Amino acid sequence: MIFAPPQHGKSELVSVRLPAFWLAKNPDLPVILSSYAASLADSKSEQARNLVESEEYQRLFPDIKVNRTSRKVDFWRLLGHKGYMKSAGVGGPITGHGAGLGIIDDPFENWDRAQSQVYRKHVWDWYRTTFRTRIWENGAIVLIMTRWHKGDLAGLILDDQGDEWEVLRLPAIAESQEERDKNNEYLGLPVGEPDPLGRAEGDPLCPTRFSINALLSLKKDVGSMGWSAEYQGVPRATEGNRFREEWFKVINEAPAAVIDRAPMVRYWDNAATQDGGCYTAGVLMSVWEHIIYILDVVHGQWSSENRDKVMLSTAQTDAAAYGNRVEVHFEKEGGSSGVDAATAIIKLLSRYPVYADRVSGSKDVRLMPFEAQAEAGNVRLVARPGTKWVRPYIDEFLEIPNGLYRDQSDATSGAYNLLALRDDNVETGSSPIDGYRG
């Protein structure tokens, strides 16, 4: 991964010159290039083709030639070899083509696209199910992009498999060692590393193109959030009007007292839509000595049948970890269908303490008690090794009230309000709950 500011030549180096050089050294290993728009990917592919056909290139690599009968801008082949270059936009047609080198050049067109949770999910799904499946065994992937959001494609990949990637972050203005370590730690990157180019603090990345004065002027114009993301490669999550990232403190393990004897609730906010629509979320929470511990979050889009299987397996896992001390609660919908669904879930989980809850008040009102505790610094997220739920969980809260989904926050407020009703460990009240018990 290469993170560099706009207009600093990253696409020229990686999307034009690298494919030409790669094919000279690996003429039987094709290249796939994708970008946010097919027109941009095709333009880079055309430039790479023209480079291979240039007189200078031919002097260096006389045996590498473009097949004159197959030289479209979005698909051109080498003569006498298996290598080719295929270009397409994100979501475009690359099925049927394989590659030894895959290049993704800026999967997001602009800031607005990157702030869209729907579009970020679209890009992530495309990468996992389409682009990644085109890369051959022992192949290589290069992702170059301007960072717009911590949950963009680079952020999601690093959360999932950060130890498998080499990351080159090139800030527009060189940081101090303290700043670099702090930013890298925030991004999940190694700390203690020097500036990649050996620059002194305050040095510009490409002074012949952007002097320090020009960069400082840009910084003033784009604002602190845009500057940090686009020019320094450190995207900060867009915060809504309610929650801030620093309110969520991540720890490696909960105190022994929480594990051994504190009350625990797994609260489910249920949906029943396979691979689309709303999510189902199950939040496992405990409260001990005025501190709220989020121990686990289960989150996904499932049909009602698969959701029930997940709820059952989660109850089994919770019971194995904490005994039969974990109460399972879920929101009971209104009407006869809600009663039938609640009865079915209670029957499914009959081996465990399970309850259906009829809630009152709006989502925002129900969330207020937890919000007060979070602002007071009383929330801890327990991220054990391999934990992957923390980043999506925080991001949902930061996007309130403008985010697309509220399932994890609804499950959180449900769990907290139940614990607050019965426990002296918390210092604020909770929203009323009209309890319905199975």
N, C-alpha and C positions, 0 to 999 in steps of 0.2 A: 504494500500500500504506500502510495506517495500522496501526502497532503501538502499542497502548495497554494499560494494565493492566485487570484485571477491574473491573467495577462503576464505570467512569468515563464511561459514557454514549455509548460509541462506536457501539453498535448502534442506539440511539435516533436519533442524528444521521444515520448512514449507511444503515441498513436501513429506517427509517420516514420520516424527513423528506426525505432525499435523493430517493427515488423520487417522492414527492409533488411536490417542486419540479421535478425533471427532467421529469415528464409535463406540468407547467404550461408549461414552456419548450419542450418537444419532444413535443407530443401525438401525433405519429405514430411515435415511436421507443419500442418496448416495453422493459420492464425484466424481467430474470430475476434472482431472488434465491435463493441456495442456502446452506444451513447444514448442520452435521453431522447434524441431525435435521429431518425434514420438519415435525414439530410446531412447532419453533422458527421455521423459515422461514415457515410458514403464519401463525403468530402475528404476525410482523412485517409480513407482507403485509396481514393484517386491520387492523392498526393504521394502516398507510399508507392503506388504503382508507377507513377511518373519518376519517382526517385530511382526505382529499380531499372527503369528504361534509360536513365540519364547516362551521359558519356562518362561522367566521373565515377558512377557506380560500376559501370561496365569495365573500367580500367582496374578497379579493385577486385571485382568478382566476375570475370569474363564468362564463367560457366553458368551463371544464373541469368535466365532470360524469361520474360513474360511470354506466355503462349499467345500468339497473335490472334488465334481464333477464340480465345476465352479471356477477354480483358474488360468486362463490364466494371463500372465503378464500384458496384456492391459485391462483385464476385469475379476475381481473376486468378488464373492458374499460372504456375511455372511450366516452362517447356521441358519435357523429359523427366519431370519429378512429380511426386504426389502432393507437393505443397501448393497451397492456395491462400487467398485472403478473402474472408467473407465478412461483410459489414451489415449491421442492422440496428434499428432502434431498440430501446428497452421494450420487451414484449413483442418484438418483431420476429420474422421467420428465420430461425437458425436451426430448427428441428431438421434432422437429416444430415447435418454437418457436424463433424468432429474436429477437434483441434488439439495441438500440442501446446499452443499458447492462446490464452484468452485474455483480452484487454477490455476493461470497462472504463470508459472515459466520461466522468461526470454523469451519473445516472439521474441526477436531478437538474432540471432546467434552471430553477431559480429558488429564491427563498420561500415563496408561497407554496410551491410544490413540496418542498422539504418539510414545511410545517404541517402538512396535511397527513394526519394519521392514516387515512385511507390510502393515499398514494405511497406512503412509506411501506405499508403492508403489501401493496401491489408490487413494488420493486423487490422487496424481500422474498415474496413468493416466486417471482420471476427468477431471481437468482438461484434459489434452492431447487426449483422444479424444472427449470429450463436451461439457464446458462451453465450452472455447475455440472449438469449431466452431460454436457457436450465436451467436457475436458477429459482427455485421455489419461490413463494411469501414468504417473510420473510427469504429467504435464505441469504447466505453470500458469498462474493467474496474476495479472497486474491490475490493481484498482487505483486509478488516479482520480482525485476529486477535490473539489472545494467542500470543506465541511460546513454543513448548514444546521445540523441538528444532532444531538448526541445519540438519538435513536435512528440515524440514517443508516444506509447500507453498511458503511464501514463500522459504525458503532455496534450494529447487531452482529456482524461477523466476529468482531473482536470479543464481544460478550460470549459468543458461542464457542469460538475456537482461536482465541488470541495467541496461544502458544504456537500455532502453526504458521504464523505470518511474520514477515519482516516489515516493520513500519518505519518509513522515512517521513518525519514531520518537519517541514521547512517553514518556520515562521517568517513573515515579511520583515520583522524587526527582531534581531537576536535577543533572547531573554537572558536574564541573569541565571546563575545556576539554581538559585532558590526558586525563581519563577518557573524554570523548566521542570524541576522536580515536582513542584506543586501541580503544574498542569499535566504532566505525564502520569502522576499518581491518580489524578481525577479521571484521566482517560483510560486507566488500566494499563499504561505502558511502563517500561522499566525506568527507574529513577537512577540518578547518579551519572547519567550519560552526558557527555559534552555536547555542544552545538554540533550538528552533523557536518557542518562545513568549517568548523574551527573558528567561527566568528567571535568577536568580542561583544559584550553586551551593548545593544543599541545599534549594531551594524545592520544596514539594509541587506536584503537578500540579493538583489540585482541592481546595484547602484547606477549602472549605465542606462537602465530603463526607468527605475523609480528611485530617486534620491531620498534621503531621510526626510527632507522637507516635504517632498511630494507625498510620502507615506503618511506623515503626520497630518497633512492636509486631508488625505483620504480618511484617516482615522476620525477626524472631526466630523466629516460629512456623513460617513456610514453609521456612526454611533458605536457605542461600546460593545453591544451584543453582536452586531454585524462584523465589527473589526475582530473581535475575539474568535468568531467562527470562521469567517472567510479568509482573513489575513494571517491569523496566528494559528489556525488549525485546532482551536479549542472551543467547540460549540457548547454553549450553555443552554440548557433546556428553557424554552419559552415558558415563563411562569404566568399563570392566570392571576385572577384577582384575590385568590384565597390562600393557596399553599406555596411554600418555598422549599427548595431542595434541601437547604441546611436544616430544616425541621426534622428530617428523617436521618437518624444516626444508624449506621450499619455496623453490626458487631458479629464476631465469629461464632459465639455460642451464648446461650442464655445462662443465667446463674443456676446453680444446682437446685436452689429452692423452687425455682419456676418449674424445672423438669420433674422434681420429686413430689411437690404438693400444691402448687398454685392451681386455682381453677382454670379450666381451659374450655374454650368454645370454638367449634368449627362451624362457621356460618356460611350458608350457600345462597347466592343470588343466582337463580336458575333461569336458563333459556333453553330452548330446544330447537335449534336451527343448525343443521349440518353444514359446516364449511362456509358460513355466511351469516349476516345479520348479527344479532347480539351474542355476547359471550356468556358462559357460565363461569362463576368464580366461587371458590371456597376458601375462606380465610381462616386460618388457625391462629387464635389469639389467647394470650394470658395477661393478667395484670398482677403485679407484685410490688409492694412498697411504692406505690404511686407511679410505677413505670409500666407502660404498655409494651408488650413483646409480641411482634408479629413473627410467628414461628414458621409459617409455611403458607404458600398461596398456590392453589391449583386453578388453572385458568385455561379455557379452550372453547372452541365452537363445536358442539356435539349435537347429534340427534337426541331425542328424549331417551331412546334405548341405550345409546352409548353414554349419555350423561349419567343415567342410573348406574351403569357399570362402573363409571369413574367414582361416583359417590360411594358405592359399596367398597371398592378397592381402597379408597382413601380412608374410610372408616376402619377397615381392617388394618391398614398401615398405622393409623393414629393409635388404635388400641394396642398394637404390638409395641409401639414406642412408649406409650404413656399409661398403659393399662386401660381399663374401661372408664377413665376419668374424663375423657373428652366428650362433652355434650355436643350433639349434632343438631343444629337449628337450620331451618330454611324458611324463606318467606312464603306464606300461604296466599295465593291469589284469591280474589273474590269469586263469588258465584259457585254454581254446582260443580263446574269443571275444576275449580280450584280445590274444592273439598275432595273430589275424586282423586286428583293428582296428589294431594297431601296424604290421603289414606294409602295410596300405592307406595309412596316413599317411606311412610312410617312402617308399612308391612315389610318393605325391602330391607330396612335397617333395624328390624325388630330385635336384633341381638345387642343393640347399642342404645344408649340414652338419646332418643331422638324426639324432636319437638317441632311442630309447625307454628310459626309466629305470624299473626296478623298485625301489620305495622300501620301506624297512622302518621300523618304529617308528610310534608314534601321531602324529597331527597335532601335538599339543602338544609332543612331544619333538622333532620335526623343526623346529618353529618356534623352539626355544630359542636356537640360535646367532644367528639374526637378531634376536631379542628383545634379547639381550645387547648387540648392536651398536647397536640403536635406543636403548636406555636410555643407552648411553655417548655418544649424540649424533653417531653416525657415519652417519646416513641422510639423504640428500637426495632430494627429489622435484623433478624437472625439469619445471616447468609453463611451457611455451611459450605464446605468445598463442593464445587459442582453446581451450586445454586444458580438458577437462571431467571427466577421470577422477580428479582429485586428491581432491575431497571424498568421493565414494563409497568410494574406496580407504581413506582415513583412517578413515571411519566404520566400515568393517568391522572394522578392527583395534581400535577403541575398544569395540566390542561383544563382543569375545572375553572370556570363553568363552560368553557367553549369546546371541550373535547367531544369526541364522537361517542365514547362509551363511559359508563359509570358503574359497571358491574363490580369491579374490585373495591371501589369506594363504598358502594352500597353494602356489600358483604362486610366491609370493615366497620361501618357504622352500626350494622346489625349486631355484630359480635361485641363491639364496645358497649353499646347501650344495654345489652343483656348483662354483661359483667358489671357495669356501673350500678345497675339496679340492686344488686345483691351484695356488693363488696365495699368495704370501708377503705380500701386502698386508694380510691380515686377521690379527687377533691372537688370535682364539678358534678353538676347534675347530669341527667340524661333525658332524652326525649321519651315521652310515654309510649308504652307498648301494650297493646291489647292482646294479652297472651292467649294462645290457643294451643293446648297440649294434646298430643296424641296418647 
